[in-house]
Amino acid sequence: MIDPGQVAAFLKTGLIVWFALLAGAVALKMLQGEIRMDGIFRPQPNAPMAPERVAMFVASFGLVAFYFLQGMTPVCPADGGACSMPDLPEGFLTAFGGANAVYIAGKLMRSG
């Protein structure tokens, strides 16, 4: 009979390998210049760095990294029910909403 724990471990390892290969492929394309990164923090080619873009990048990357690491250990109820992904702390959602607000405010200030 197939052990559900072994299947879960196999799928977890496969998911980690998949994301590692995906991250490696994106990093390789960035290093080869096929994915341009020179303007990610600048609204125009010769403009100064926009702080709202940096805040949005850091908040997005941090949230994804945190949730990925938390998701590696699913929350399973004691009664043997179905496992689920962990909830995000409320502070993270507040920080992400704040980063979005700063980004939108910066866009409005620069366009107006």
C-alpha positions in Angstrom: 0.0 0.0 0.0 1.2 3.6 -0.7 2.1 5.5 2.4 0.6 9.1 2.2 3.6 10.4 4.1 6.0 9.2 1.4 3.9 10.7 -1.3 3.8 14.0 0.5 7.5 14.0 1.0 8.1 13.1 -2.7 5.8 15.9 -3.8 7.4 18.4 -1.5 10.9 17.5 -2.8 9.6 17.7 -6.4 8.1 21.1 -5.7 11.3 22.4 -4.2 13.3 21.1 -7.1 10.8 22.6 -9.6 11.0 26.1 -8.0 14.8 25.9 -7.8 15.1 25.0 -11.5 12.6 27.8 -12.3 14.6 30.3 -10.3 17.8 29.1 -11.9 16.4 29.5 -15.4 15.2 33.1 -14.6 18.5 34.0 -13.1 20.4 32.6 -16.1 18.2 34.6 -18.5 18.8 37.7 -16.4 22.6 37.1 -16.5 22.5 36.6 -20.3 20.6 39.8 -20.7 17.4 38.3 -22.1 15.5 39.6 -19.1 16.4 43.3 -18.7 16.7 44.4 -15.1 18.3 47.8 -15.7 15.1 49.8 -15.3 13.3 47.9 -12.6 13.6 50.6 -10.0 13.5 53.6 -12.4 10.3 55.0 -14.0 12.3 56.4 -17.0 15.7 55.3 -18.4 17.8 58.2 -17.0 15.5 59.0 -14.0 16.6 58.5 -10.4 15.7 55.4 -8.5 12.0 55.5 -7.3 11.7 54.6 -3.6 8.1 53.3 -4.1 9.4 50.7 -6.6 12.0 49.5 -4.1 9.4 49.3 -1.3 7.1 47.3 -3.6 9.8 45.0 -4.7 11.0 44.3 -1.2 7.5 43.8 0.1 6.5 41.4 -2.7 9.7 39.4 -2.6 9.6 39.2 1.2 6.0 38.1 1.3 6.5 35.4 -1.4 9.7 34.1 0.4 8.0 34.0 3.8 4.9 32.2 2.5 7.0 29.7 0.6 9.0 28.8 3.7 5.9 28.7 5.8 4.1 26.5 3.2 6.8 23.8 3.5 5.2 22.8 6.8 1.4 22.6 6.2 -0.9 23.0 9.2 -2.6 19.7 10.0 -5.4 19.5 12.6 -5.0 17.2 15.6 -8.2 15.3 14.7 -6.6 14.0 11.5 -8.5 16.3 9.1 -7.2 17.7 5.9 -4.0 19.8 6.1 -4.0 23.4 4.9 -1.6 26.1 4.1 -0.7 28.4 7.0 -2.4 31.7 7.4 -0.4 34.9 6.8 0.2 37.0 9.9 -1.9 40.2 9.9 1.2 42.3 10.1 2.4 41.0 6.7 -0.9 42.0 5.0 -0.7 45.4 6.6 2.9 45.8 5.4 2.0 44.7 1.9 -1.0 47.0 1.8 1.3 49.9 3.0 3.8 49.1 0.3 1.0 49.1 -2.3 -0.2 52.5 -1.0 3.3 54.0 -1.1 3.7 52.7 -4.7 0.4 54.2 -5.9 1.1 57.5 -4.1 4.5 57.7 -5.8 2.9 57.0 -9.2 0.3 59.7 -8.6 2.9 62.2 -7.4 5.1 61.6 -10.5 2.3 61.7 -13.0 0.5 64.8 -11.6 
